[in-house]
Amino acid sequence: MNKRLIREMRRKLHNTNGFTLSETLMTVVLIGLVTMAMAGGIVAARNVYQRISLRADAQTLLATTVSAITEDLSSVTSCDALQSSGSSQQEVTLIQSGTPTGSNDFFYAGDRGYEMQYQNGTYQGSGRDEASDTQKGIQVVPKGNAGGTIPLLPDKVQTRGLNAYIESLSVKKPQSNGDGGYFTLKIQIKNSQKEDQVVEEAMVCVHNKLK
């Protein structure tokens, strides 16, 4: 029995027969299909991760923008457009499609200590390469613009091609002297790497100290 087993093992060890051509091709095809399936799954997983990550960054940028603008607008005590509109007009549009509607769209922000308005545009970032460090987003424009425009947010906050914009902004007169007024605005987070595609947006209402 042992001799027979040894002879069988020797025969198999010295067997020079291999796989047929059809078996080899089938194996190559199967390996290729498995590899393609794995590669497709990895690409799909990476795309999903990038979308989720981009959305999370956009939501963080939106929350930061809302906080910064709320801090400004809640301290407003006067608005040129309301003062010049007369008593018949209770609400005035200050920004439409991202652009100020008139030269008197300024308001006094108590926390900043000067009259200002918001404006979407570009500004020079704080990076070392000034030639290519142009940033987009919301700018604070002081009245008279003597000191130049001021970015609402640090350029490091707006990462991955995401930029914050004010799509619309209006102010409403208070019903009485003790009530204060309201700013209503629409903020959008756009992806400059995707032709300014809107990733996140929010409508915000801010109570202020207007009289």
FIBAFI-576879 format. One record per residue (C-alpha): residue number from 1; residue in three letters; z, y, x. Coordinates in Angstrom, 1 decimal, m for minus. Layout:
! FIBAFI-576879
SITE     k     r        w        v        u
SITE   NUM   ALA        Z        Y        X
...
//
This chain:
! FIBAFI-576879
SITE     k     r        w        v        u
SITE     1   MET      0.0      0.0      0.0
SITE     2   ASN      0.9      2.4      2.7
SITE     3   LYS     m2.2      1.5      4.7
SITE     4   ARG     m4.4      2.2      1.7
SITE     5   LEU     m2.7      5.5      1.1
SITE     6   ILE     m3.2      6.5      4.7
SITE     7   ARG     m6.9      5.5      4.6
SITE     8   GLU     m7.4      7.6      1.4
SITE     9   MET     m5.8     10.6      3.0
SITE    10   ARG     m7.9     10.3      6.1
SITE    11   ARG    m11.0     10.0      4.0
SITE    12   LYS    m10.2     13.2      2.1
SITE    13   LEU     m9.3     15.0      5.3
SITE    14   HIS    m12.7     14.1      6.9
SITE    15   ASN    m14.6     14.8      3.7
SITE    16   THR    m17.3     17.4      4.5
SITE    17   ASN    m18.4     17.9      0.9
SITE    18   GLY    m17.9     21.5     m0.4
SITE    19   PHE    m18.4     23.4     m3.6
SITE    20   THR    m21.8     23.6     m5.3
SITE    21   LEU    m23.7     26.8     m5.4
SITE    22   SER    m23.0     27.2     m9.2
SITE    23   GLU    m19.3     26.7     m8.7
SITE    24   THR    m19.2     29.3     m5.9
SITE    25   LEU    m21.2     31.8     m8.0
SITE    26   MET    m18.9     31.3    m11.0
SITE    27   THR    m15.8     31.8     m8.8
SITE    28   VAL    m17.3     35.1     m7.4
SITE    29   VAL    m18.1     36.3    m10.9
SITE    30   LEU    m14.6     35.5    m12.2
SITE    31   ILE    m13.0     37.3     m9.3
SITE    32   GLY    m15.3     40.3     m9.9
SITE    33   LEU    m14.4     40.4    m13.6
SITE    34   VAL    m10.7     40.2    m12.8
SITE    35   THR    m11.0     43.0    m10.2
SITE    36   MET    m12.9     45.2    m12.5
SITE    37   ALA    m10.3     44.7    m15.3
SITE    38   MET     m7.5     45.6    m12.9
SITE    39   ALA     m9.3     48.7    m11.6
SITE    40   GLY    m10.1     49.8    m15.1
SITE    41   GLY     m6.4     49.4    m16.1
SITE    42   ILE     m5.3     51.4    m13.1
SITE    43   VAL     m7.7     54.2    m13.8
SITE    44   ALA     m6.7     54.3    m17.5
SITE    45   ALA     m3.0     54.3    m16.6
SITE    46   ARG     m3.5     57.1    m14.1
SITE    47   ASN     m5.4     59.2    m16.7
SITE    48   VAL     m2.6     58.8    m19.2
SITE    49   TYR      0.0     59.7    m16.6
SITE    50   GLN     m2.0     62.9    m15.7
SITE    51   ARG     m2.3     63.9    m19.3
SITE    52   ILE      1.4     63.4    m20.0
SITE    53   SER      2.4     65.2    m16.8
SITE    54   LEU      0.1     68.1    m17.6
SITE    55   ARG      1.4     68.4    m21.1
SITE    56   ALA      5.0     68.4    m19.8
SITE    57   ASP      4.2     71.1    m17.3
SITE    58   ALA      2.5     73.2    m20.0
SITE    59   GLN      5.6     72.9    m22.3
SITE    60   THR      7.8     74.0    m19.5
SITE    61   LEU      5.6     76.9    m18.7
SITE    62   LEU      5.5     77.8    m22.4
SITE    63   ALA      9.3     77.8    m22.7
SITE    64   THR      9.6     79.9    m19.6
SITE    65   THR      7.1     82.4    m20.9
SITE    66   VAL      8.8     82.6    m24.3
SITE    67   SER     12.2     83.2    m22.6
SITE    68   ALA     10.8     86.0    m20.4
SITE    69   ILE      9.0     87.8    m23.2
SITE    70   THR     11.9     87.5    m25.6
SITE    71   GLU     14.2     89.1    m23.0
SITE    72   ASP     11.8     92.1    m22.8
SITE    73   LEU     11.0     92.5    m26.5
SITE    74   SER     14.6     92.1    m27.8
SITE    75   SER     15.6     95.2    m25.8
SITE    76   VAL     12.8     97.4    m27.2
SITE    77   THR     14.1    100.7    m28.8
SITE    78   SER     10.8    102.6    m29.4
SITE    79   CYS      7.1    102.0    m29.7
SITE    80   ASP      4.4    104.6    m29.3
SITE    81   ALA      2.1    102.9    m31.8
SITE    82   LEU      4.7    102.9    m34.6
SITE    83   GLN      5.7    106.5    m34.0
SITE    84   SER      2.1    107.6    m34.3
SITE    85   SER      1.1    105.4    m37.2
SITE    86   GLY      3.0    107.2    m39.9
SITE    87   SER      5.3    105.9    m42.6
SITE    88   SER      2.6    104.2    m44.6
SITE    89   GLN      1.7    101.6    m42.0
SITE    90   GLN      4.5     99.0    m41.6
SITE    91   GLU      2.9     96.8    m39.0
SITE    92   VAL      0.8     97.6    m36.0
SITE    93   THR     m1.3     95.3    m33.8
SITE    94   LEU     m0.8     95.9    m30.1
SITE    95   ILE     m2.8     93.0    m28.6
SITE    96   GLN     m5.7     91.3    m30.2
SITE    97   SER     m7.6     88.4    m28.5
SITE    98   GLY     m5.6     89.1    m25.4
SITE    99   THR     m6.5     92.7    m25.0
SITE   100   PRO     m4.5     95.9    m25.9
SITE   101   THR     m6.0     97.6    m28.9
SITE   102   GLY     m5.3    101.2    m27.9
SITE   103   SER     m4.0    103.5    m25.3
SITE   104   ASN     m0.7    104.1    m27.1
SITE   105   ASP      0.3    100.4    m27.3
SITE   106   PHE      3.3    101.0    m25.1
SITE   107   PHE      7.0    100.3    m25.9
SITE   108   TYR     10.2    101.2    m24.2
SITE   109   ALA     11.9     98.0    m22.9
SITE   110   GLY     15.6     98.9    m22.4
SITE   111   ASP     16.2     96.0    m19.9
SITE   112   ARG     13.4     97.2    m17.7
SITE   113   GLY     14.2    100.9    m18.1
SITE   114   TYR     10.6    102.1    m18.7
SITE   115   GLU      7.7    102.1    m21.1
SITE   116   MET      5.3     99.2    m20.7
SITE   117   GLN      2.7     97.0    m22.4
SITE   118   TYR      1.5     93.5    m21.8
SITE   119   GLN     m2.0     92.7    m20.7
SITE   120   ASN     m3.8     89.4    m19.8
SITE   121   GLY     m5.7     89.5    m16.5
SITE   122   THR     m5.7     88.6    m12.8
SITE   123   TYR     m3.5     89.7    m10.0
SITE   124   GLN     m3.0     89.0     m6.4
SITE   125   GLY     m0.6     86.1     m5.7
SITE   126   SER      2.1     86.0     m3.0
SITE   127   GLY      0.5     83.2     m0.9
SITE   128   ARG     m0.6     83.6      2.7
SITE   129   ASP     m4.3     83.3      1.9
SITE   130   GLU     m4.9     86.6      0.1
SITE   131   ALA     m8.6     86.1     m0.2
SITE   132   SER     m8.3     83.0     m2.4
SITE   133   ASP     m4.8     83.5     m3.9
SITE   134   THR     m5.9     85.3     m7.1
SITE   135   GLN     m3.6     84.4    m10.0
SITE   136   LYS     m4.1     84.6    m13.8
SITE   137   GLY     m1.7     85.2    m16.6
SITE   138   ILE      0.3     87.9    m18.3
SITE   139   GLN      1.0     91.2    m16.6
SITE   140   VAL      3.5     93.9    m17.3
SITE   141   VAL      1.7     97.3    m17.2
SITE   142   PRO      4.1    100.3    m16.9
SITE   143   LYS      3.0    103.5    m18.6
SITE   144   GLY      1.1    105.6    m16.2
SITE   145   ASN      0.6    102.5    m14.0
SITE   146   ALA      2.0    104.4    m11.0
SITE   147   GLY      3.4    101.3     m9.4
SITE   148   GLY      0.6     98.9    m10.3
SITE   149   THR      0.9     95.9    m12.6
SITE   150   ILE      3.7     93.4    m12.4
SITE   151   PRO      3.2     89.6    m13.1
SITE   152   LEU      5.5     88.5    m15.9
SITE   153   LEU      6.1     85.2    m14.2
SITE   154   PRO      6.2     84.3    m10.5
SITE   155   ASP      2.9     82.8     m9.4
SITE   156   LYS      4.7     79.6     m8.3
SITE   157   VAL      5.7     78.9    m11.9
SITE   158   GLN      2.0     78.7    m13.0
SITE   159   THR      1.0     75.6    m11.3
SITE   160   ARG     m1.8     72.9    m11.7
SITE   161   GLY     m4.2     75.5    m13.0
SITE   162   LEU     m2.0     76.3    m16.0
SITE   163   ASN     m1.6     80.0    m17.0
SITE   164   ALA      0.2     81.8    m19.8
SITE   165   TYR     m1.6     84.3    m22.1
SITE   166   ILE     m0.7     86.4    m25.0
SITE   167   GLU     m3.3     85.8    m27.7
SITE   168   SER     m1.9     88.3    m30.2
SITE   169   LEU      1.0     90.8    m30.5
SITE   170   SER      2.1     93.0    m33.4
SITE   171   VAL      5.2     95.0    m34.2
SITE   172   LYS      6.8     95.6    m37.6
SITE   173   LYS      8.8     98.6    m38.5
SITE   174   PRO     12.4     98.1    m39.6
SITE   175   GLN     13.1     98.2    m43.3
SITE   176   SER     16.0    100.6    m42.6
SITE   177   ASN     17.5    102.3    m39.6
SITE   178   GLY     20.2     99.6    m39.2
SITE   179   ASP     17.9     96.6    m39.4
SITE   180   GLY     15.7     96.8    m36.3
SITE   181   GLY     12.1     95.8    m36.1
SITE   182   TYR     10.2     92.6    m35.2
SITE   183   PHE      7.6     91.6    m32.7
SITE   184   THR      5.4     88.7    m33.7
SITE   185   LEU      3.2     87.2    m31.0
SITE   186   LYS      1.1     84.1    m30.2
SITE   187   ILE      1.5     82.6    m26.7
SITE   188   GLN     m1.0     80.1    m25.3
SITE   189   ILE     m0.9     78.0    m22.2
SITE   190   LYS     m4.5     77.4    m20.9
SITE   191   ASN     m5.9     75.1    m18.2
SITE   192   SER     m8.2     77.1    m15.9
SITE   193   GLN     m9.5     73.9    m14.4
SITE   194   LYS    m10.9     72.9    m17.8
SITE   195   GLU    m12.6     76.2    m18.8
SITE   196   ASP     m9.3     77.7    m20.1
SITE   197   GLN     m8.7     74.9    m22.6
SITE   198   VAL     m5.6     75.6    m24.6
SITE   199   VAL     m2.9     72.9    m23.8
SITE   200   GLU      0.1     74.4    m25.6
SITE   201   GLU      0.7     77.4    m27.9
SITE   202   ALA      3.5     78.8    m30.0
SITE   203   MET      4.1     81.6    m32.5
SITE   204   VAL      7.2     83.7    m31.6
SITE   205   CYS      9.1     86.3    m33.6
SITE   206   VAL     11.5     88.5    m31.7
SITE   207   HIS     14.0     90.9    m33.3
SITE   208   ASN     14.4     94.2    m31.5
SITE   209   LYS     16.4     97.5    m31.6
SITE   210   LEU     13.7     99.7    m33.1
SITE   211   LYS     15.0    102.5    m35.3
//
